[in-house]
Each structure stands twice: as structure tokens, then as C-alpha cells.
């Protein structure tokens, strides 16, 4: 069983045909057929159903079962290759939710890389649930999440705490301190921050209320809050990191919320395969950056 045979089989599964796999891998269709047959001979069972009139590749029962095995084999091969890589102990793989990666991590990345020019950094944006899987599978060395969960292979550690603030357009006419009862949900730009925020939101606003826009991208929030005309009175409840960046850009005014949502806690995740020297250095850079932010409480030292 070779890496190429596994790659060809998974390409057939992804594309649904031998011709599709050939096109994706830049090899001939007969070559795809040879690799599949060699794999079948080694396993002693058919992976694909064959017959006249079949244009699409249809997996046999054994072929369907083998998909998961092939994925695991490929992942193990990648991990084994990484062990032999010269830059493994210099490469830090990081994952994060969007608000942290957009509004906090860039200066941390810069400080981390400038400390040692030999360091290598890779980054992937992910939601909290996805980040747990990335860490457990060793695809990321450290991840930052807002929605903490339990995973038997992953440690969840508090990184910092930040208040939730009200960001509103210049023409909202809201006072410095605002009670939720004064907010019109029809003018809200809503983002799904964490379960605690969702519970607070459900308490103060009807479940039937429809926001002006429901978003999951920070860039969209910045754009919509800068719109004028009928959108000039829009508002959003956001973590301090986001709120301060919007305020610096001159796009909103910040307001304190009376009986507002609980502070947001950002956690970092560590998995079974760790790089303590690199993660420790990165967390030290993060702690220094957090201490520059007046509204944020770091838990890192």
C-alpha cells in the first residue's frame, strides 16, 4: 500500500469518477485504474463496483468502509513525514476564531517571528468546535476559542477576559450608558459570540425579533457599521477587542451596557502532541500584547 495508491483512491471518492481523479491528479485514467486495482489486490476485496453503463465511481461496501481507513492512513503518513522535517521544532501551527485573529494576533505574530528569525508560523481560521478537532488531530499546536467545550484529548486554558460593549453608529443618539430595554432589535447587527451571550440576548430580546443583519464575518460588521443613511442608527454588541478597533477607525461610538452580557473569556487549547518551547514563547508575546489593552485582563502570567 503506497501513498500514491491512497491518494488516487481518495481522489476517486472526492470527484466521484476515475476521469475526475485523473484530472485532479494530472495522471491518465488508465493509471488511476492501475492504482485502484493494485490496492484492491493488496486488500483482497473490491473497492469499486464495476459494470457496463457505470459512468460514476460507485464504492462497494468494503470501499465505503475503507474511506475512513484511507483518511487515517494519509494523516499518519503526513505526521510521520513531519517528524522527519527539519523545521518541525521551529514551526508553530496556530488556529483562532475570527475576532481574536483579526484584532489581536497580528502584532503577536510579528513579535513572535522577530524574536527568532528561524521560526515558522502557519495560521488557520476556525470556529471553536472545529478548533478542538484540529488540536486533537495534531493539525494545530495551539488554538484560541470563545466557546469552551470538553474534549478528552484537549486541555482548555483561560487566556484572557474582556467586557462586551455596545458599538453604535454616529446617528444612533444613544447615551453613554445604555440599558438593553432601550435598544431596538430591528436595528441590530448580530454576531454569535458565545452561548453566554446568546442566553443574555434571548432574555432581553424576543426570539421572534429579526435583526437588521446576522453576520459571522468581522469585515462585514465594520463595513455595515460605517454605512450612512437608513443604516446610520445600527448597533452591535461586541467584545472589547473589536469595539476598540472600530472606535479607532472612527466608525462607531462605544457605550457601556447596563445589565449587559457576561464578559467574554477567550481560551487557548493544547493537545496531546505539544511544542512547549514554541507555545510558551508565543504565549509570552501574547501576554505582552494583552497588557497594552486597558479593558482586557490577561490570565497568562
Phi, psi and omega in degrees: 000120184249165177300320182293321178298317178296317180299319179294314180302314181293329176293321176298318179296315182295315187271339179083007179201160177291321180293322178296319178295319179299317180294319182293323185264358180059043173231172181280158178296320176300326178294321176300314180299319180297317180295320180294317180294320178298321178293318179297319179296320180291322181279337180078027179202154179284138176261333180239148174273132184239151179169163181295143176086357179271113177265326179268152178279118180251125182286142170285175177300317177294325178295320178296320179292329185283342182304312181295321178297317181296320178298317179295318180300315181296319180295318178296322178296318179297320179294321179295321179294324179295326179300327181272354182288137182291334185261012183302315182279001176248352184259127176246122180262120187239142175229151183199154169291158189297321183296322180286317182293326183282317192251358181228317192286331182308310179293334177291317176304314182299313181296319181297316182286327180287336177297326182212112184294346180277347182291149178233139183231135172236147184226141175225131175281139181205154170281167186301311183299319179296323182297322178300317179294320179299316181292314181299325182273357180079012179282340176227146179271329179210142181222148179246127187225161178249344183244095185285141182223177174257134173217127186298338183256001189234134173268131178251117188237130177298135178255310179199164179241143178215143179286159174263131184238159176266122175251124184226155179294162184301331186260017182289332180071020183276147177286176182298320176246130187235135173269142182305331181295342180271354184270136177269112183297340179289348179255008185279142166255106192256137173235148182272087187288304180194170182299325179297318177295319180299320179293318177299315181298316181295330180290318187268337184234142181299143178294342179273352181294137180251120180290163175298323176202142174251124190234161168222018179233127180299322182298323178293321179299313179302317182294312184292326179289342179270352181291148178254194180070226183292346180266358188292343179258020178292156177216160178208145173263122188222156175294159184304320180305313181290315183301314183293324178293320178295321180294316179299326180282356178073024185263341184214169165249143181262144180226145175278141180261122172282132186055044181281181180290160176300153174304147176274133174252127175262133182248156168244148184248139173231141183251192183293330178256113189239159174234079189301324181294313182289314180295323178298317179295320180293318180294327177294318176296320179296317180299318179297321179289320180298324183287353173275346184263116189296324186273357189252138179252115180276140175254011192272351177208000000 
